[in-house]
Amino acid sequence: SVIRLNPSQYVHIIDKNTNVTRVLIGPLTQARQEHEIKVLGPEEMILVPPRHYCIIQNPAKRDRTGHVLVDEKNQVLLAHGEDEIRYDGPPFPLYPGEVLRLPPEPLAIVQPQTALRLVALRDFDDRGTLRSAGDEWIFHGPATYMP
């Protein structure tokens, strides 16, 4: 069969010989090989509009230039158990194993003379301030809170 993808679509194909799933991104017209099975798609790429964010569970690992890392069998490397917050930008596909945990949501706008009470779920660097799991702090408005 032939796979036809529009510019905003992607599909997951598994190779039965190597048991590795790969992503094909449109625009594309390609004949499926006998040893390949379409396991997902065609799906629309995820588009995060301006001033929105989404959360990806088990994100693909990337190098310093932003390219997805793969192992010696060309399988995408995942950061299992991690969550990645993605903001507005070009549309992107979900790689095999990634899960869209939270679809695109608008960023929280904190009004003047109000604040958000935040609690750290894990250790992280908050723009130069080291936060430990369980730390609590206040995010004062007026501002846009970017998780």
N, C-alpha and C positions, 0 to 999 in steps of 0.2 A: 504494500500500500504506500501511498505518497503522503507525506506530511507537509501541509501548507500552513505557514504561520504569518500572521500580519505583523507589522512592526512592533506592536505592543503586546505580543503573546510569547509564551514559552511553553516547552513541553519537556517531560522527563522520559528518557529512553533507557531501558536496562539492556545490557549486553549479556545474553545467556551464556556466552563462552567464558566471560571473566566475572560475571555477577556484579558489575559496576554500573551504577546509574549515572548518566550524564545529562546535562541540560542543553537543549537547543533553543536559541533565542532568535526571534524573527527580526526582520523579514527573511523568510527562508522557504524554499521548496526543495524537499529532499525525499528520495525513495528510501523506505525502511528496508534494512537488510533482513534476510531470513532469520538470523540469530538475534534479532532485536525485538523488543516488545515495548510498546508505548504504555507507561504505567501512570502517567498523569498528564492531563492537558488535552488540547491546548487551554492554557490558563492566561488570564490577563495579568500583566506585570503590575506590581504594587506601585501606586503613585501616591506620594505623600505631598499634599499641597503646601503652599507657604504657611508658616505659623502653625504647623501641625507636627505630630510625631507618631511613630508606631514602635512596637516592641517585637523583636524577633527572638524566639527561643532557639537555643542550639545554633548560634550563628556560624557561618563559614569563617574559618581563619583567613586573614589577609596579610600580605607582606606590607612593607613600608609604602609602596606605591599604590596599594589598594587592590592588587590582583589577588584572586582567590588562590589559596594554597592547595595543592593536590599531592598525593603520595605517589609512589613509584608505579602504581597500577592506574593512575589518573583518577583516583577517587577523591572527592572533595573532603578536606579535613575540617571537622567541626569542633567547636568549643562546647562540648556537652555540659549541660547544667548551667550554662551562662545565659544571660539575657543581654541583648544589644538594643539600644535606643537609636533609631534612625530618624533624622529630620528631613525637611524638604530637600529635594534634589531630583536627579533624573530617575525615571521608573526603573525598578529592579526586579529580577525574578527571585523566587525562593529556590535555593539549591536543595538537593536531596538531603533530608534530615532536618532542614530548617522548618520552623513552625511560626506562623504569624499569630503571636499570643494576644496582641492588642492591635486591632485595625487602626488606621489613621484617626487620631483624636486632636482637637484643637489644644494648643498650649494654654496653660492656666494664666490668666491675667489677674494679678494681685492689685486691688484698688488702693488708692491713697488711704492712709491711716488704718490699714488692715495688714495682716501678716499670715503666713502659713507656718504651722508647727511641723517640722520635719524630723523623721527618725531614720537613722542609717540602718539598713538591713545587713550591710557587710562593710568591711574596711575599704576605703577608697580615698583618692586625692581630689578634693573639691576646690579646684582652681588654686592650688597652693596650700590649702588647709587640709591636713590629714584628719579624716573622720574614721572613727572605729565603730564597729557594729554596736548598736544601742545608743550611740550619741544622739542627742536632741539639740536642735537649734532652730532659730526663727529666721524666716525669709521675709523681709519687710517690703511693702509696696510703696509707691507705685512701681511695678515692674512686671515683666513676663517671666514666669518660672519655667525653666527648661529642665526637665528631670534628667 
